[in-house]
Amino acid sequence: MEREYLSIDRYLEESTNKDNKENVLATFFQKRNYEPKTEQEKAMLDNFSFVAASMSLLIHIAMKKGFITGIEREEIINRMLFELRQRPFERPNYTESSGQAGHKIIENLLEKLLDEYQNNQMHIDKQLELINIVYQNNPQKRYFIVRLFFYIAFADKTLDIPESEIINELSLKINVDKENVERIKKEVLHELKL
């Protein structure tokens, strides 16, 4: 519900902007999903997992201090479990190796990705590239990913300088400007009552 609320809320805000009436009508009929142009892009999109891509970025943020705290770990698991429930089409990618239980799937994926990260096998730039391709027509999804960044960073109720710097860097790489990053940060602070 959280995702839909944010998207509808933002759309309504845009639709009431007097300077934006024509843009709102044009974007209403615009395709939100990226249509692959080549077989290679189609294969890439078929293998894309929002859960794995966003979890990789969340691990990258949390590991900026060299380790993931227990509270950050639980926050990543809970957020990604919610996302997996929203994306039943991604579940078959993981059930063969992790079983049917959602929590077990997310825990196993976290362990696998954390191991990749610690062994320098995680390709953050590749994840960013995939996100930019898949969600190039969907700024709301990219805003939501930035929101996830802040949820993890604020899991311990503080935002460290290295976390802030990496969030700004990753946000720019997925084409979310500083103004929107600050807006999202304020919304998360308000939501978390910090």
Helices and strands as residue ranges (DSSP letters): H 2-15, G 18-20, H 21-28, H 39-46, H 50-62, G 63-65, H 70-86, H 92-98, H 102-118, H 124-134, H 139-153, G 154-156, H 161-173, H 178-191
